[in-house]
Amino acid sequence: MSFLDSLRGMFSSSGPTLKKIDVDSRFARSRTAATGTMSNFFVAYDIERKEDVGVKILDPEKFELFEARFKGLNKPMEGEIALQMNHDLIVKTYEHGVTSKGERIIVMEYIRGPSMQDIIVRKRLELIDGMQMQLMREMAEALTYVHRSGFIHRDVCPRNFICTLPTEDQKVVSGVKLIDFGLTVPATPPFMAPGNRTGTPLYMSPEIVRRRSTDSRVDVFSLGVTFYCLLTFSHPWQGEVVTGRAALQHDTTEPTDLLERCDRIDPRLARVIMKMIQPNVDNRLKSIDEFLNLTHKVENAFVS
């Protein structure tokens, strides 16, 4: 028996209460949307629910290797965490279970629209022009809810925010929703201990990169970098290296000031975002809720 077969056997036998979901008979796939760090995601028509849904199937080997970091800590599974997230700015999770092949599966709301990553990489300003401040507030509100629910997302990045487009001919996005709780952990001491270096490198806080103790401020840092990229279509530590090695710059090189990249950004907003991406956690903004409080009078991300 191969290592992968062994893991699949473990999944099948370790969760007897998990619903068995027959992927082939239940879902009519329309397209593959994305391949994530630990999973494959596709859009499909759900014959049972009679609507389009997003289907996420976790890679068994990667899933087990990640969960092994928390052996004995009774960590909730991704599906369990996602089901707890009941907020208008977070993609709804309908159910989770296990496939006939022993793979963990999550069925969720399908959002029509591009990811924030797509907008940033392709510099699709026409889709978000005039909406930047609203989008940032919505992203912050979604993560504030996650934190108040007792969790740290740990993979905040543009890829994990999906923009909403109510109609096919919509010219500007109407909002944004948070997705993906694959790396999310409870905000309790056992899960904030040094050593868990997971996340998206370009948005990863120095304390994760250096395997130090963590708390919810890792999400503050990552969200600040995401805001910076949304406003400038460039990274605070812009460079040729985009692999995990790039994250080593986050506490060894000064980020480019936001106003240096774009002097039209409201200075009040720029100061707060630069505070969010402070490498020294003690100098960083204390919470995402603080971002909302400090910018509540900022009506537009840009000044005339």
Buried (B, 14 or more C-beta within 10 A) or exposed (E): EEEEEEBBEEBBEEBEEBEEBEBEEBBEEEEEBBEBBBBBBBBBBBEEEEEBBBBBBBBBBBBBEBBEBBEEBEBBBBBEBBBEBEBEBBBBBBBBBBBEEBBBBBBBBBBBBBBBBBBBBEEBEEBBEEBBBBBBBBBBBBBBBBBEBEBBBBBBBBBBBBBBBEEEEBEEBBBBBBBBBBBBBBBEEEBBBEEBBBBBBBBBBBBBBEEBEBBBBBBBBBBBBBBBBBBBBBBBBBEEEEEBEBBBBBBEEEBBEBBEBBEEBBEEBBBBBBBBBBBEBEEBBBBBBBBBEBBEEBEBBBEE
